[in-house]
Amino acid sequence: MIYDHDKLTDAWELLKIEPHKALTAFDVLVALAKVAHQDPQFYADQERSQHFHGCLDALIRHLERLELKASICEAHDLKLITMLEGLTAQSDVEKLAEAVMDRLPRMSRHIQRELEERTFYCLSRKEAQYIELGLDVFDKRVYRTFPKATGNLEEAVKCLAFERYTACVFHLARPMETAVRMMGKHMGVTVKFKRKKGYLLWGQITYNMTHRLEKLKKSDPDEHVKWLRVYGMIECVGKVWRNETMHPGPMYTQEQAEQVLETVKLFLKHLAEVVGDQP
C-alpha cells in the first residue's frame, strides 16, 4: 500500500499498488527478450510479437501506478523500436533483438533506482481487511438507517487500520451522537433546544428518555422493553468510554478501540432494527 500523495491526511484515500507485479512483469519481458535474442525471427512473427507487446503494456501499467517516470519513458521507447514494421531482413531483426537486450539493463537500473526513492507502508492482513471492507464492517442496515454517520464510521475503520486508535474512538463518538438523537426522536422526547438552534447534549437527551421509559412502563410494557434494551446500551457507551473520550485523558490501545468498535456495531445494528419499522 502507498499513500496517494495528493490525499494523504484529509480523505485518507489510498492508492493500492503491488510493486512485485511490476518486477514480475519485467522478468517476463526479459525472458521473452532472451528468447528473441536466440531466435531474432521472434519479432517478425506477428503472434509472438503481439505477446511481447502485451507483456510490455502490462509492465507500463504497473510502472504508471508506481509513478516511476524515467522507467515509464524507457518502456515507451522500447515499445516504439519494437513496433517498426517491415522487419523482413535477417540483419534487421538481429539488430532489433540486440537493441532490446541492450536497453533492458538500463530499464532495470531505472526501476531499481526509482523504487529506492519511494517509501512503501505495509499493512498486516488484519489491517488491510479493515481498509478493503470499509463500511462493510458494519451491517448494511446501519448505513442505510444512519446515512449521515457513514463518513465517520468509515474514518473510524481506517483509523483502526493505521493504528490511530484514539482517533478511531473519536470518530465512533459522532455516529453515536447521531444515533442518540434519532432514538430520542423515535421515542418522542425532546432532542432540540426550544428557543435556539441546535441539539441538546447527550446527557440531556438520555435524561429525557428516562421519563419516557417510565411512562411506557405503565402504558405499553412491550414498547418499554424494546426501548429499554437500546437505552441500556447507550448508557453503557456513554459512561464507559464516550464521556472520557470527549475530555483530555489516556490514549486508547488497539484492544480498547476494537472493543469500542464492536460495541458501536452492535448498538447501531440493534437500533437500526428497532427504528426500521418506525415511521
N, C-alpha and C positions, 0 to 999 in steps of 0.2 A: 504494500500500500504506500502511496505517496500523496502528500497534500497537493491539491490544485493551488499553485502559488498565488492565484488571484483571489482565492476564497479560503484563507487559512483559518480565521477565527470567527468571522461574522456568521456564516451559514453552515460551517462545519461540513461543507460539501467536499467529497473526496474523489480523486481520480484513481481508480483501481488499475494498477498496472502489474505486469508479471515479467520482470526482466529476463527470467530464464527462457521465456518463449522467444525473445529476440536472439538470445545466444544460440538456442536450438535451431532457429531458422537460419542463422548464419552458418552453423555447422553443416546443415543440409546443403546450403548453397556451395560451400567449399567442397563437399563430397561430389556434387554434380560437376563442378568445375574441374575436379581431378579426373573424372570420367571423360569429360570433353577434351582434356589435355592429352589423354591417351588415344582418344578417337576424335580428332577435330571435326569429322563429319557430323558429330553430335549437333552442332549449331546449324548445319544445313538441313537437318531432319526437322520438319515442322512440328511434329508431335513432341519430340524431346525438347526442342527449343521452347515451345509453349510451357512445358513443365518447368523448365528453368526460370522462365519469366514469372510464372505463378509463384514459385518459391521466393523470387526476388521481391515481388509485390507484397508478399506476406511479411518479409523482413522489413520492408519500408513502413508498413502499417505499425509494426511493433516499435520501430525506431521513432516514428512520429508520436506515439503515445508516451515514449520516454523523453521526447523533445531533444533528441541528440542531433542537433542541426548539421554539424560537419559530417556525421555519419550518413545522414539522410542525403546530403549532396553527393557523397561518394556513391551511394546506392543508385541514385538517379543517373549519374554519369555512367555507371556500369550498365544500367538498363539501356541507355542511348546507344552505346557502342555495340551492344549485342542485338539491337533491333535493325541493324543495317541489312538491307535486302540485296539480293544478287550475289550472295556468297557462294559461288559455284567452284571457283578455282581452289585447288588444294592449298596453295600458298595463302589464299585469303583466310580460309577457316583456321589454318595453322597459326597465322598471325593473331587472329581473334582469340583463339584458345590461350595463346601465350600472354596476350594483353590482359585477359581476365585473371589469369593466375598471378600476374604482376600486381594487379590492383587489390586483390583480396587481402594481402598482408597489411597494406596501408589502411584499408577499411577496418581491419581488426584492431589496429593501433588507435584509430579514431574512436571506435566503440569503447575500447578499454579506458582510454583517457577521459572520455566524456562521462562514462559511468562512475569513474572515480571522483568526478566533480559533483555528482549528485548525492543527496542524502535520502536513504530509504528507511521508513519506520515499519517495523514488523509487528503485527498483532498476533496474539495467541489465537488458537482455534475458537475458543470461547468468546474472545473479544471480537473477532471477525464476524461471528454469528450475530452479535448484537448489531453491528453495522449493517449486515445483509438483511436482517429481519426488520429493523426499524420499528415501525408501528405494529407490525405483525406480532411483536412480543405480546401485545395486548389482544384481547378478544375483539373481533370485528365490531361487535355491538357497541363497544366502548367508544371507538372514534366516530361511529355513526351518531351516538347519543350526545357526545361532547365534542362537536366539530371544532369549537374554539380552543379546545385544550390540546389538540393534536400536535401543534407546534412544540409545546413544552414537553409533551410526552416523548416525542421523537428526540428532542435535545437531551432529555434525561437518559435515554438509552445510549446515545452517542457519548455522553459524558462518562457513563459507566464503562464503555468500551475503551476510552482513553484515560482511564484511571483518575478522572476528576470526580471523585466520589461525593465530596461536599456539594459541588455544583449540580451533580445528579439529583441530590435530595432537594436542593433549592428549586430545580425545575419541576420536581414532583409536587412541591407545595402549591404551585399555581393551579394546576388542574384540580387539586383538592379544594381550593377556594371556589372554583367554578362549580364543582360538584356540590359543595355545601349550599351555595346559593340556589342551584337548581332543586336540590332536595327541599330547601325551605319553601320555594315557590310551589312545589307539588304538594307539600304538606299544608299549604295555605297560611304560612306565617309571614310576618314582615321581614323583608330582607333588604329594603332600601330606606334611606332617610326620608322623612315626610316633608321636611322643609328645605332640603338642599339635595343636590345631585350626589349620586354615589351609593355604594352598598354599605350596609352595616358591617362591623367587624365580625370575624369568625365566631368569637365568643358570644357576641350579642345575638347572632342568628341561632346558634345552638341553644342559647338560653330561652329564646322564643319557642324553640322546638320542644323543650321540656314541658311547657304549659300546654302545648298542642297534644303531646303524648298523654298527658294526664286526662284531658278531655276525651281523647279517643279510647282510653282505657275503660271509660264508663259507657260511651255511646257506641263504639264499634270495636270490640275486642280483637277481631281479625285484622283490621287495619292497624290497630295498636301494635300487635305482634310484628306485623310486616315492617313497620317503620322503626320499631324499637331495635330490631336487629341491625338495621343500617345505622341508626343513631349510635348504637354501641360501638360500631367500627369507627365512626367519626370521632367519638370521644377518645378512643384508643389512639388514633392517629394524632389527634391534637395534643394530648397530654404526653405521649411517649416521645414524639420527635418534631412535630410541627412547631410547637411553641419555642423549643430550643433552637430550631433552625433559623427562626426569624430574628434571633438576638445573637450577639457575639458568644462564641462557645467553642468547644473542641471540634476538630476536623473529623469527618466521618471516614470510617475504614471501608474497604471493599465489602466485607461481610455485612456491615450495617447498611450500606447503600443498597445491596442486593435484597436485604430483608425489607427495607422500606419500599423498594420497587415491587416486591411480591405482595406486600400489604396493600399498596395502592392498586395494583392489578386486581386483587380480589375485591376490594371495596368498589372500584368503578364498575367492575363486571356485575356485582350484586346490585348496585344502584341502577345500572342500565337495565337490568332485568325487571326491577321494581317499577321504574318510571316508564318502561317501554309500553305498558298498557294504559298509562295515564293520558288524558287528552292534553 
